[in-house]
Each structure stands twice: as C-alpha cells, then as structure tokens.
Amino acid sequence: MAVELSMALAASPGAGLLLAPPPPAPPGKEQQVAGVGILLQISMLVLSFVLGHVLRRHRFYYLPEASASLLIGLVVGGLANISNTETNTRTWFNFHEEFFFLFLLPPIIFQSGFSLSPKPFFANFGAIVTFAILGTFIASVVTGMLVYLGGLTFLMYKLPLVECLMFGALISATDPVTVLSIFQELGSDVNLYALVFGESVLNDAMAISLYRTMSSVRSNAAGGENIFMMILQFLEIFVGSMSSGVGVGFISSLLFKYAGLDIDNLQNLESCLFVLFPYFSYMLAEGLGLSGIVSILFTGMVMKHYTYSNLSDNSQRFVSSFFHLLSSLAETFVFIYMGFDIAMEEHSWSHVGFIFFSIIFIIVARAANVFSCAYLVNVSRPEHRRIPLKHQKALCFSGLRGAMAFALALQSVHELPEGHGKTILTTTTAIVVLTVLLIGGSTGTMLEALDVIGDENTSIEIYEDNNNGYIPPTYEEGTSSGGGLRMKLKEFHKSTTSFTALDKNYLTPFFTSQTDDDDAEDFGDQPQNQRRGFYDQ
C-alpha cells in the first residue's frame, strides 16, 4: 500500500517539484560563494572606516560617517541588483532581522549603557526618563492615530488601528548617531548631550516594548479588554526585562567582588567572564519571552556602575576598549548592511501618499513629544536649570531614524498581511534614507544655526561641591504656577536624590570593593573639552 501510494504521488502532476530535492552544489562551491560575500563585506567596512576618517579629518560634516556607510551599501547593493551576481552571493547580504537582533544590536546597546556618563546622566535622569518613556509613548500614539485618521479620510492607504499603532511604535525608535558624532567633534552643552544620548539609549528599549505589545494585542482575539491587556503586557515586557538585566548585573558584580579573579594569572578569565555576562543577560530575556534589548541595556548600566570597579586595572582597560571596538564595527556594519538590503529588497512604491503623509506625521509627533515633555520637565525645575528653547529644537532635530526602525519594519513584513507589511517597510525605508542622508547631512549647519555646539558655559558649575555628581533639588517654596503637577514632579526629582543616598550608603559598599568612586567613572563619549572641564574642577 505504501509502495502504491508513493508511486501515485510520484506520478501526480507537480510531484517532482515537491519530492525532488534541489541539486546539490558542487563541492567547495558554497564555501567559495561565502568567501566572496564575506570579502565584499570586509571591503565595504574598510572603505567606510577610511572614508569616515577622511571626512572627519577635513571636517566635512555634510556627509557624516553613518550617512557614508549607508551610501556605500546603497551603491554596492544597486550595482549588485542590476548585475548578473549569483543569487547565492546575494543571500550573504540580505538583512536578516534575527542576525541583526542577536549579533549586531547587543554590543551596540550594551556599549550605550556601559558608556553612559553617570554624573550628567543621573543629574538629568528625570528629564531623560520623561523624554524616553513618556515621549516615545506620545510619539508612537500620535503617529499611529494620525496615520489611522489619514486612512479614514482617504489621504493615504488605510490600515487597521492596531497596525497603525505598530507602525507608530517602530518608527518612534530614533538613532541620533550623526548628531552625537558632531557633538563630540565640535563640543556641546553637557546637559544637552546627556539628554540626546540618554533618550536615544532608552528610546530603543521603549519602542521595542511598545511594538511587541501591539503585535501581541493584534495576534490575540479582539475584545473589550484590549486596552487593559495592552498596558499589562507592556508593563510585563518592560519591567520584567529591566529586572532581568539589573539582576544579571548585580550577580556579576558579586561574582567579581568575591571570586578573587583580579590577580595576574586569572585576568584572561576575568575578561572572558565579563564579556559573556551581557550576552547571558540578552539571551535570558529573549528565552523568557521578554526584550533582550531592555535587559542588556540595564545590564550595561549596572555593570559599569558596580561590576567594572571590581575588575583589575588591566581588565578594565581591555573590556572598555573591546566593547568600544565591537560596537563601532557593529554600528558601521549595520548601516552598510541596511543600505545594501534597501537596494536589494522588493518595495511597494504604489502608495506614495502613505509615505508622504507619514513623513509629515512623524515630524508632528516628534514635536509633540519634545515640547510637551520639555514643558513637564521645566515645570519641575528651577529657572536656571530649565531646558532652553534652542535645546528643545535640537532635540527635535536629533530624532533621526535608523537600523532599529528598519529591523522592526522587516519583522512587520512577516507578521502583517503582505500588502500592509510591504507598505510599512517601504515607508520606513524612505524615512530612514531621508533622515540619515538629508537631515544627517544638514545636522552641522542646523546645530550651528541653533547655537548649541561649541558651548563653553555648559553649566558645569552645577557639579561643584557635589561629590556624587547628582544635583540636589533647589526648589523654592510657595511657587503657585503649576500647583499640584509641579509638586508631584518635584517629588519625582527628589526621589532621584534619595536613590543617590541609597546607592552611596548601601548599594555601592555591598556590590563593589571600592567605596570611594568619585574618580572611578570616566566620561566615555562626552566631548573632549567637556571632559576636561569636569576633571579640572
């Protein structure tokens, strides 16, 4: 019976297509194709680094390094697309979101958390959290609702509400690498740098959590409790991921404190273990169905603040250089990789109106995000510490979109109906190219026009006579404007100072072998003239 069935299947039309395996590749052919693909990738990396160095050396800010990397990928991908390049070779350049999320993104996010300068970051912690969490939520909802209303009024291609909110979440992930690089080159107000850098770090985690929450809501059966479930799932993803990352960071600090690895013949083991903990945190969160990005971000912050001081001097130098090198390679490769795939991907350009109005809507959403959050922050701050209007405009301008939005858009192609996913991917591609190439190229001119680069007044004096670097609340009593809201925001800022005391008196002595960490923290990616200002005090 089995023989007859197999013969019948073999004789049926199309059976050869179903049963016959593809012809095996000639021996060594796949290895040769892989070698050619990797060689081209390395060549583009070398070209990108050399071109970036030449551009920085000649202070040519109209083509930032990230824009140059993306452009190299676009050009090479376009040439490969119109040539007779073998399909097997092309597959080595396809942008696989799994490869991006599992291998390229973790070192970039960990380095972001690991290189956060604690003094300016925690001095502006309330503002950073406001912009990154509340602001990203505002931008996501405003974008999603405007896109939905645009579809209802026939201005653009119509998508369901949940899919519009998914698009709003993924397009709210900012990547201000160009702005930050110009800040480093020309110098900037240290508080503005902390706001832009801190928001971009936490913003990715928030955008991913929102996107996954909306995706989960869409996959579940529709019901009246969707709003409640949405909030509950978001809290589960974000808080659970943050707790996972902080827990792994604390475990690593205790291990390095008590294991006695800081002796000469064990420094290799010490460095290897330190490098493995971030990936352990990332994979643990992913295995639990949480966000690895959120987890590894907070692991980086905790490991820098506590674990790092338990390392030997040689290991400290090694891990700092290693993660900086790894993140630089990954970040450059991401833009090349993304540019190549944009040129090779099949896009749906039939809905030009959707692209045009989406660009307008994200500009409106970014403005609503920045100005509303800045108002809330300024209500709670004394006058001399309020965010000036020119810094708010710079924050608006720094909302470039990059690899995170593109990777989430690629995921949406698999999760949404074909026409909807392709439309979102094409729109995201257009926004990424527009912001990185056009807005990124005009960043230097815009920041000079806003007069926010090259500042030397930088409010460094706020850190004087304050060993731990946090700014104590200096609120005046009896202020009447803003009433209850002002008092609640003041209490939130006071809680930051309470955490400072908790950290200094209990957490630092418990998790580290050093209690005097005044000079232990470096200022990582801060502009050189600003770092000198801190150390000269």
C-alpha positions in Angstrom: 0.0 0.0 0.0 2.8 2.4 0.9 4.6 1.5 -2.4 1.4 2.2 -4.4 0.9 5.5 -2.6 4.5 6.6 -3.3 4.1 5.6 -6.9 0.9 7.6 -7.2 2.5 10.6 -5.7 5.5 10.3 -8.0 3.1 10.1 -11.0 1.0 13.0 -9.9 1.5 16.4 -11.6 3.9 18.6 -9.8 5.2 15.8 -7.7 8.7 16.3 -9.0 8.6 19.8 -7.6 7.5 18.6 -4.2 9.7 15.5 -3.8 12.8 16.1 -5.8 15.4 17.8 -3.7 17.4 20.7 -5.2 20.5 19.6 -7.0 23.5 19.7 -4.6 26.0 22.4 -5.1 29.4 21.4 -6.5 32.0 20.6 -3.8 33.5 23.7 -2.4 31.2 26.0 -4.3 29.2 27.1 -1.3 32.4 27.8 0.6 33.7 29.9 -2.3 30.5 31.9 -2.5 30.6 32.5 1.2 34.2 33.7 1.0 33.3 36.1 -1.8 30.4 37.5 0.2 32.5 38.0 3.3 35.3 39.5 1.3 32.9 42.1 -0.1 31.6 42.9 3.4 35.1 43.4 4.8 36.0 45.6 1.8 33.0 47.8 2.4 33.8 48.0 6.1 37.4 49.1 5.3 36.1 51.6 2.7 33.6 53.0 5.2 36.2 53.5 8.0 38.7 55.1 5.7 36.1 57.4 4.1 34.8 58.3 7.6 38.3 59.2 8.7 38.9 61.4 5.7 35.6 63.2 6.2 36.3 63.8 9.9 39.9 64.9 9.2 38.6 67.5 6.7 35.7 68.5 8.9 33.2 67.7 6.1 30.0 67.4 8.1 27.7 67.3 5.1 28.3 63.6 4.8 28.6 62.1 8.3 30.2 58.7 8.8 26.8 56.9 9.2 25.5 58.5 6.1 28.6 57.5 4.2 28.3 53.9 5.4 24.6 53.8 4.3 25.5 55.3 0.9 28.2 52.7 0.3 25.7 49.9 1.0 23.1 51.6 -1.3 25.6 51.9 -4.2 27.1 48.4 -3.9 23.6 46.9 -3.5 22.3 48.9 -6.5 25.2 47.6 -8.6 24.6 44.0 -7.5 20.9 44.3 -8.2 21.4 45.3 -11.8 24.3 43.0 -12.4 24.3 39.2 -13.0 25.5 38.5 -9.5 24.7 34.9 -8.4 21.7 34.5 -6.1 23.8 32.6 -3.6 26.2 35.6 -3.3 23.3 38.0 -2.8 22.0 35.9 0.1 25.1 36.8 2.1 23.9 40.5 2.1 20.2 40.0 2.9 19.3 41.9 6.0 18.2 39.1 8.4 16.5 40.6 11.4 17.5 37.6 13.5 21.2 38.3 12.7 20.6 42.0 13.5 18.9 41.4 16.8 21.0 38.5 18.0 24.5 39.5 16.9 24.8 43.2 15.8 22.5 45.0 18.1 23.5 43.6 21.6 27.1 45.1 21.5 25.7 48.4 20.4 23.1 48.6 23.1 25.4 47.3 25.8 28.0 49.9 24.9 25.4 52.6 25.0 24.5 51.6 28.6 28.1 50.9 29.5 29.4 54.3 28.3 26.8 56.4 29.9 28.5 59.1 32.0 26.9 58.8 35.4 27.2 62.4 36.6 25.4 64.2 33.7 23.1 61.2 33.1 21.8 61.0 36.6 21.7 64.7 37.0 19.3 64.8 34.1 17.7 61.4 34.9 14.2 62.7 35.4 14.3 64.5 32.1 15.8 61.6 30.2 13.2 59.2 31.5 10.4 61.7 30.7 11.6 62.0 27.1 12.5 58.4 26.5 9.4 56.7 28.1 6.6 59.2 28.1 7.9 61.0 25.0 8.2 57.8 23.0 4.7 56.8 24.0 3.4 60.1 22.9 5.2 60.0 19.6 4.1 56.4 19.0 0.4 57.1 19.7 0.3 60.4 17.8 1.9 58.9 14.7 -0.4 55.8 14.8 -3.5 57.8 15.3 -2.6 60.3 12.6 -1.9 57.5 10.2 -5.2 55.8 11.1 -7.2 59.1 10.6 -5.4 59.7 7.4 -6.6 56.4 6.1 -10.2 57.1 7.3 -10.2 60.4 5.4 -8.7 58.8 2.2 -5.5 60.8 2.4 -3.4 57.6 2.4 -3.5 53.9 2.3 -5.8 52.6 5.1 -4.5 50.3 7.8 -6.3 48.8 10.8 -5.8 50.8 14.1 -3.5 48.2 15.7 -1.3 48.0 12.7 -1.1 51.8 12.6 0.0 51.8 16.3 2.6 49.1 15.4 3.9 51.4 12.7 3.9 54.3 15.2 5.9 52.3 17.7 8.6 51.1 15.2 9.0 54.5 13.6 9.4 56.1 17.0 12.8 54.4 17.5 15.4 57.2 17.0 19.1 56.8 16.1 20.8 60.2 16.6 24.3 58.8 15.9 25.1 61.6 13.4 24.1 64.4 15.9 26.1 62.8 18.7 29.2 62.4 16.5 29.0 66.2 15.7 28.6 66.9 19.4 31.8 65.0 20.0 33.7 66.8 17.2 32.6 70.4 18.0 31.7 70.2 21.7 28.3 70.9 23.2 26.4 71.7 26.3 26.9 68.7 28.6 23.3 68.6 29.6 22.1 68.6 26.0 24.5 65.8 25.2 23.2 63.8 28.1 19.6 64.4 27.1 20.1 63.3 23.5 22.3 60.4 24.3 20.2 59.2 27.3 16.9 59.5 25.3 18.3 57.5 22.4 19.5 54.7 24.6 16.2 54.2 26.5 14.1 55.1 23.4 15.1 51.9 21.6 14.1 49.8 24.5 10.7 51.6 24.9 10.0 51.4 21.1 10.7 47.6 21.0 8.5 47.0 24.1 5.6 49.1 22.5 6.0 47.3 19.2 5.9 43.8 20.8 2.9 44.8 22.9 1.0 46.0 19.9 2.0 42.9 17.9 0.8 40.7 20.8 -2.5 42.5 21.0 -3.0 42.1 17.3 -2.3 38.3 17.4 -4.9 37.8 20.3 -8.6 37.8 19.8 -10.1 41.2 19.8 -12.1 42.1 22.9 -13.2 44.9 25.1 -10.3 44.3 27.5 -7.6 45.0 24.8 -6.6 48.4 26.3 -6.1 46.9 29.8 -4.2 43.9 28.4 -2.1 46.2 26.3 -1.0 48.1 29.4 -0.5 44.9 31.3 1.6 43.3 28.6 3.8 46.4 28.1 4.5 46.5 31.9 5.3 42.8 31.9 7.7 43.2 29.0 9.4 46.4 30.1 9.6 45.9 33.9 10.4 42.2 33.5 13.2 42.9 31.1 14.6 45.7 33.2 14.5 43.5 36.3 16.3 40.7 34.4 19.0 43.0 33.2 19.6 44.6 36.6 19.6 41.2 38.3 22.2 39.8 36.0 24.3 43.0 36.5 24.1 42.6 40.3 25.0 38.9 40.1 28.1 39.8 38.0 29.2 42.4 40.5 29.0 40.0 43.4 30.9 37.3 41.4 33.8 39.6 40.5 33.8 41.0 44.1 34.2 37.7 45.9 35.7 35.3 43.3 39.2 36.8 43.5 39.8 37.0 39.8 41.8 40.2 39.8 45.2 38.6 40.0 47.7 38.4 37.2 47.3 34.8 36.0 43.5 35.0 36.1 43.0 38.3 34.2 42.1 36.5 30.9 39.4 34.5 32.7 38.2 37.7 34.4 37.9 39.5 31.0 36.2 36.5 29.3 33.6 36.2 32.1 32.9 40.0 31.9 32.3 39.8 28.1 29.9 36.8 28.5 27.6 38.3 31.0 26.0 40.9 28.6 25.1 38.1 26.2 23.8 36.0 29.0 21.5 38.8 30.0 20.3 39.3 26.5 19.6 35.6 25.8 18.0 35.1 29.2 15.4 37.8 28.5 14.8 36.5 25.0 14.3 33.0 26.3 11.8 34.2 28.8 9.8 36.0 26.1 11.0 39.4 27.2 13.0 42.1 25.5 16.7 41.4 25.3 17.4 45.0 24.3 16.0 46.4 27.5 17.7 43.7 29.6 21.2 44.2 28.1 20.9 48.0 28.3 20.3 47.9 32.1 22.9 45.2 32.4 25.4 47.6 30.8 24.5 50.4 33.2 24.7 48.2 36.3 27.9 46.5 35.2 29.6 49.9 34.6 28.5 51.3 37.9 29.2 48.3 40.1 31.0 45.4 38.3 33.6 47.5 36.5 35.2 48.7 39.7 35.7 45.1 40.8 38.0 44.4 37.9 41.7 44.7 37.8 43.2 47.7 36.0 44.3 45.7 33.0 40.9 44.1 32.7 39.2 47.5 32.9 41.3 48.8 30.1 40.6 45.7 28.0 36.9 45.5 28.4 36.5 49.2 27.7 38.5 49.0 24.5 36.9 45.7 23.5 33.2 46.8 23.7 34.0 50.2 22.1 35.7 48.4 19.2 32.9 45.8 18.9 30.1 48.4 18.9 32.0 50.6 16.3 32.3 47.6 14.0 28.7 46.5 14.5 27.3 50.0 14.1 29.2 50.7 10.9 28.3 47.2 9.5 24.6 47.8 10.4 24.4 50.9 8.1 26.3 49.2 5.3 24.1 46.1 5.7 21.0 48.2 5.8 21.9 50.2 2.7 22.7 47.0 0.7 19.4 45.4 1.7 17.4 48.6 0.9 18.8 48.4 -2.6 18.1 44.7 -3.0 14.7 44.5 -1.2 11.4 44.4 -3.2 9.5 47.5 -2.2 5.9 48.7 -2.7 6.1 52.2 -4.1 2.4 52.2 -5.2 1.3 54.1 -2.0 3.3 57.3 -2.4 0.7 59.2 -0.4 1.2 56.9 2.6 5.0 57.7 2.5 4.5 61.5 2.1 1.9 61.9 4.9 3.8 59.5 7.2 6.9 61.8 7.0 4.7 64.8 7.9 3.1 62.9 10.7 6.4 61.8 12.4 7.6 65.4 12.3 4.4 66.5 14.1 4.7 63.6 16.5 8.3 64.4 17.3 7.4 68.0 18.0 4.6 66.9 20.3 6.9 64.6 22.1 9.7 67.1 22.7 7.8 70.2 23.5 5.2 68.5 25.8 7.9 66.6 27.7 10.1 69.7 27.9 7.2 71.6 29.4 6.7 69.0 32.1 10.4 68.9 32.9 10.6 72.7 33.1 7.6 72.9 35.4 9.5 70.9 38.0 12.9 72.6 37.6 14.2 75.9 39.0 14.6 78.6 36.4 18.4 78.3 36.0 18.0 74.5 35.1 15.2 74.7 32.6 15.7 73.3 29.1 16.1 76.3 26.8 14.1 76.6 23.6 17.2 76.1 21.4 17.9 72.8 23.1 14.3 71.7 22.6 14.7 72.5 18.9 18.0 70.5 18.8 16.2 67.6 20.4 13.5 67.7 17.7 16.1 67.7 15.0 18.1 64.8 16.6 15.2 62.4 16.0 16.7 60.6 13.0 15.5 57.1 12.2 18.0 54.2 11.7 18.6 50.5 11.9 16.2 49.7 14.7 13.2 51.1 12.8 14.3 49.2 9.7 14.7 45.9 11.5 11.3 46.2 13.2 9.7 47.1 9.8 11.3 43.9 8.4 9.6 41.9 11.2 6.3 43.5 10.3 6.5 42.0 6.8 6.3 38.6 8.3 3.7 39.5 10.9 1.2 41.5 8.8 -0.7 40.8 5.6 1.6 41.1 2.6 0.4 44.4 1.3 0.4 46.0 4.7 3.8 44.8 5.7 5.4 45.8 2.4 3.8 49.3 2.6 5.2 49.8 6.2 8.7 48.5 5.1 8.8 50.8 2.1 7.7 53.8 4.1 10.2 53.1 6.8 13.0 52.7 4.2 12.1 56.1 2.7 12.1 57.7 6.1 15.5 56.1 7.1 17.2 57.2 3.9 15.7 60.7 4.1 16.7 61.3 7.7 20.1 59.7 7.6 21.3 61.2 4.3 19.4 64.5 4.1 18.8 65.5 7.7 22.1 63.9 8.8 24.0 65.9 6.2 22.5 69.2 7.3 23.0 68.5 11.0 26.1 70.6 11.4 24.6 73.6 9.7 21.4 73.3 11.7 23.1 72.9 15.1 25.4 75.9 14.3 22.3 77.9 13.4 20.7 77.0 16.7 23.9 77.9 18.5 24.1 74.7 20.5 27.6 73.5 19.6 30.8 74.7 20.8 29.3 76.0 24.1 31.8 76.5 26.8 29.4 77.7 29.5 27.8 74.2 29.7 26.6 74.6 33.3 29.5 72.6 34.6 29.3 74.6 37.8 26.2 72.6 38.9 28.5 69.7 39.7 30.8 71.6 42.0 30.9 70.7 45.7 28.8 67.7 45.0 31.0 64.6 45.1 28.5 62.1 43.7 27.5 64.3 40.8 23.8 64.5 41.4 22.1 67.8 41.6 20.1 68.3 44.8 16.7 69.8 44.5 16.8 73.6 45.0 13.1 74.3 44.6 11.7 77.4 46.0 8.7 77.1 48.4 5.5 78.8 47.6 5.5 78.6 43.8 2.0 78.9 42.7 2.0 78.2 38.9 1.5 74.5 38.1 0.2 73.7 41.6 -0.3 70.0 42.1 1.5 68.9 39.0 4.6 70.9 39.9 4.7 69.4 43.4 4.3 65.8 42.0 7.2 66.4 39.6 9.3 67.9 42.3 8.7 64.8 44.4 9.9 62.7 41.5 13.1 64.6 41.2 13.6 64.4 45.0 13.4 60.6 44.7 16.4 60.8 42.4 18.4 62.3 45.3 17.0 59.7 47.6 18.3 57.0 45.3 21.7 58.7 45.3 21.9 58.4 49.1 20.8 54.7 48.9 23.4 54.0 46.2 26.2 55.7 48.0 25.5 54.3 51.5 24.3 50.8 50.8 24.4 49.6 47.2 28.0 50.6 46.3 29.5 49.2 49.5 27.6 46.0 49.1 28.2 45.3 45.4 31.7 46.8 45.0 35.1 46.5 46.7 35.6 50.3 46.4 33.6 52.9 48.3 35.4 56.0 47.1 34.3 56.1 43.4 34.5 59.8 42.9 37.1 59.5 40.3 36.4 56.0 39.2 33.9 56.9 36.5 35.1 58.1 33.1 33.1 60.2 30.8 33.2 58.0 27.8 31.7 59.6 24.8 31.5 63.2 26.1 33.1 65.9 24.0 36.8 66.2 24.9 36.6 69.9 26.0 33.7 69.0 28.4 35.6 66.0 29.9 38.5 68.3 30.6 36.2 70.7 32.3 35.0 68.1 34.7 38.4 66.9 35.6 39.8 70.3 36.1 37.4 71.2 38.9 
